[in-house]
Amino acid sequence: MHVGRTRAANLREEQINRSAHKSGSAVLWRLAAFAVIAVLCGGHRAAGQAQPDSAELVRRVDDHYNHLRTLRARYIEQYAGMGLTRSESGTLTLKKPGLMRWSYDKPAGKVFVLDGHYAWFYTPGDAQVSRTPAKQLDDLRSPLRFLLGRTELAKELDMIATVPEGASFKITGIPKGMAQRVRLLTLIVTPACVIQDMKIEETDGSTTDFTFSGIEENVAIPASDFVFTPPKGIPVVDGQAPI
């Protein structure tokens, strides 16, 4: 009986040790995986710290984009609202300071250009070209424009917050001065601090979602890409650019 109890005790002790070893290995694996994410995002954390706080993550995203000179990416733009759904696509180019071009291939020829002075919007077949002074721009694309300036997201967004989103992170907030129109802006950011999705939820219930792929940073982009010349015979009308 004494020998049996000893063997049982030994067996339980071995099981406890194996369980502890397995649990410890899992913890070490998670810490190692998160350490890789920390390096990719350009920061360092003490061992055992689960994830960056909101301010630190936002600072890293700011740092990443404030060190870029240019950016080019493919995008898919999906809109839902007012009983309508729409999916469009094209190429986005950005260049410091404050230059931006959305060239659509679906629908072909649609274009939105920010040349540093004005925002131009035109779709082939329209009876006019819309032009808005850059300083008065209140367009849903404008939050992305700020990322190639010298900016801080914490100063551009109210009610800012961050949460993990799978292997990435989700940053949410309300663009300053747009609370009457925008209910929430959501950015999905990779571990390398690259924005791969931007979703705008408006106060009327409509949503616009931009998904980015094929992202190229600091590539050569000629200044001519940000020059817009209205088509001959098409009048220019000052006003707000539509979505």
Rosetta blueprint (number, residue, H / E / L):
1 M L
2 H H
3 V H
4 G H
5 R H
6 T H
7 R H
8 A H
9 A H
10 N H
11 L H
12 R H
13 E H
14 E H
15 Q H
16 I H
17 N H
18 R H
19 S H
20 A H
21 H H
22 K H
23 S H
24 G H
25 S H
26 A H
27 V H
28 L H
29 W H
30 R H
31 L H
32 A H
33 A H
34 F H
35 A H
36 V H
37 I H
38 A H
39 V H
40 L H
41 C L
42 G L
43 G L
44 H L
45 R L
46 A L
47 A L
48 G L
49 Q L
50 A L
51 Q L
52 P L
53 D L
54 S H
55 A H
56 E H
57 L H
58 V H
59 R H
60 R H
61 V H
62 D H
63 D H
64 H H
65 Y H
66 N H
67 H L
68 L L
69 R L
70 T E
71 L E
72 R E
73 A E
74 R E
75 Y E
76 I E
77 E E
78 Q E
79 Y E
80 A E
81 G E
82 M L
83 G L
84 L E
85 T E
86 R E
87 S E
88 E E
89 S E
90 G E
91 T E
92 L E
93 T E
94 L E
95 K E
96 K L
97 P L
98 G L
99 L E
100 M E
101 R E
102 W E
103 S E
104 Y E
105 D E
106 K E
107 P L
108 A E
109 G E
110 K E
111 V E
112 F E
113 V E
114 L E
115 D L
116 G L
117 H L
118 Y E
119 A E
120 W E
121 F E
122 Y E
123 T L
124 P L
125 G L
126 D L
127 A L
128 Q L
129 V E
130 S E
131 R E
132 T E
133 P E
134 A H
135 K H
136 Q H
137 L L
138 D L
139 D L
140 L L
141 R L
142 S H
143 P H
144 L H
145 R H
146 F H
147 L H
148 L H
149 G L
150 R L
151 T L
152 E L
153 L H
154 A H
155 K H
156 E H
157 L E
158 D E
159 M E
160 I E
161 A E
162 T E
163 V E
164 P E
165 E E
166 G L
167 A L
168 S E
169 F E
170 K E
171 I E
172 T E
173 G E
174 I E
175 P E
176 K L
177 G L
178 M L
179 A L
180 Q L
181 R L
182 V E
183 R E
184 L E
185 L E
186 T E
187 L E
188 I E
189 V E
190 T L
191 P L
192 A L
193 C L
194 V L
195 I E
196 Q E
197 D E
198 M E
199 K E
200 I E
201 E E
202 E E
203 T L
204 D L
205 G L
206 S L
207 T E
208 T E
209 D E
210 F E
211 T E
212 F E
213 S E
214 G E
215 I E
216 E E
217 E E
218 N L
219 V L
220 A L
221 I L
222 P L
223 A H
224 S H
225 D H
226 F H
227 V L
228 F L
229 T L
230 P L
231 P L
232 K L
233 G L
234 I L
235 P L
236 V E
237 V E
238 D E
239 G L
240 Q L
241 A L
242 P L
243 I L
